[in-house]
Amino acid sequence: MRLRADDLDWTFGTGTPLHGTAQDLLLATFGRRLPPGRLSGELCHRFVAG
């Protein structure tokens, strides 16, 4: 998975992109579930509270 921050010039990793703010990507990286709409990308459903 490739993390790509929308609010900073920052990316990390390779593969399918996951977009969001740097803060939301950090929360997702550490296992936090986020409200729908905070992340985008093919794999965003993995990180949505639900």
C-alpha positions as CSV (number, residue, x, y, z in Angstrom):
1,M,0.0,0.0,0.0
2,R,1.2,3.5,-0.8
3,L,0.3,6.2,1.7
4,R,-0.1,9.7,0.1
5,A,-0.8,12.8,2.2
6,D,-3.1,15.3,0.6
7,D,-2.1,18.2,2.9
8,L,1.7,17.6,2.7
9,D,4.2,16.7,0.1
10,W,4.7,13.2,1.5
11,T,4.3,9.6,0.3
12,F,5.4,6.3,1.7
13,G,5.4,2.8,0.4
14,T,4.5,1.2,-2.9
15,G,1.4,-0.4,-4.3
16,T,-2.2,0.6,-4.2
17,P,-2.5,4.3,-3.0
18,L,-4.4,5.4,0.1
19,H,-5.1,9.1,0.3
20,G,-5.9,11.3,3.2
21,T,-4.5,14.0,5.5
22,A,-1.2,13.2,7.2
23,Q,-3.0,13.0,10.5
24,D,-5.6,10.5,9.3
25,L,-3.0,8.3,7.6
26,L,-1.0,8.2,10.8
27,L,-4.1,7.2,12.8
28,A,-4.9,4.5,10.2
29,T,-1.2,3.2,10.4
30,F,-1.6,2.7,14.1
31,G,-4.9,0.8,13.8
32,R,-7.4,3.5,14.5
33,R,-10.7,3.4,12.6
34,L,-11.8,6.6,11.0
35,P,-15.2,8.0,10.0
36,P,-16.3,7.4,6.4
37,G,-15.0,10.0,3.9
38,R,-11.7,10.7,5.7
39,L,-9.6,8.4,3.5
40,S,-9.9,7.6,-0.2
41,G,-8.5,4.9,-2.4
42,E,-9.3,1.3,-3.3
43,L,-8.4,0.0,0.2
44,C,-9.9,2.7,2.4
45,H,-12.7,0.4,3.5
46,R,-10.1,-1.4,5.7
47,F,-9.8,1.7,7.9
48,V,-13.4,2.9,8.2
49,A,-15.3,2.6,11.5
50,G,-18.4,0.8,11.0
